[in-house]
């Protein structure tokens, strides 16, 4: 059952989003924890830095949505890569969405 759930946890939609992107955008820390736990139980790697079709990982989506606590947890607990490059850096995204700027600057220094 865990393997089946994990397969769904990695399924992309038309935007290239996996459930982790949605959980990050909404600040659903409990959902993020469940997704990671199910993947761990099934011994399947869950890519915390999974890119969508626009090159955005869940950390970017969380910053863009102003989910400061989610950004913090993705970085500290799950080791999300704040240096990943795409069309924009994480810091640029946070500047557009001021709630996350202070947190990301702290981690970039």
Residue, then its C-alpha position, 0 to 999 in steps of 0.5 A: x500500500x505504501x508503494x502505491x501511495x508513493x507512486x501517487x506522491x510522485x505523479x505530475x499534473x499538467x503543470x509538472x506539480x507533484x503533491x509536494x508542490x501543492x503542500x508547499x504552496x499551501x503551507x501544509x507541513x503535516x502533508x509534507x511530513x506524510x509524503x516523505x514518510x510514505x516514500x521512506x516506508x516504501x524505500x522510494x526516494x522522494x525528490x524534495x527538489x522536484x522541478x515543475x514545468x517552469x523549473x520551480x521546486x517546492x521550495x520556490x513555490x512555498x517562497x512564492x506563496x509566502x509560506x515562510x514556515x514551510x520554506x524554513x522546514x523544507x530547508x532545515x528538515x528536508x535539506x531543500x536546495x536554496x541554490x538551485x538555479x532555474x529561470x529565477x533564483x530563490x532569492x528573486x522569488x522571495x523579493x517578489x513575495x516579501x514575507x519570505x525574503x528575510x528567511x531566505x537571505x539568512x540562509x544565503x549568507 
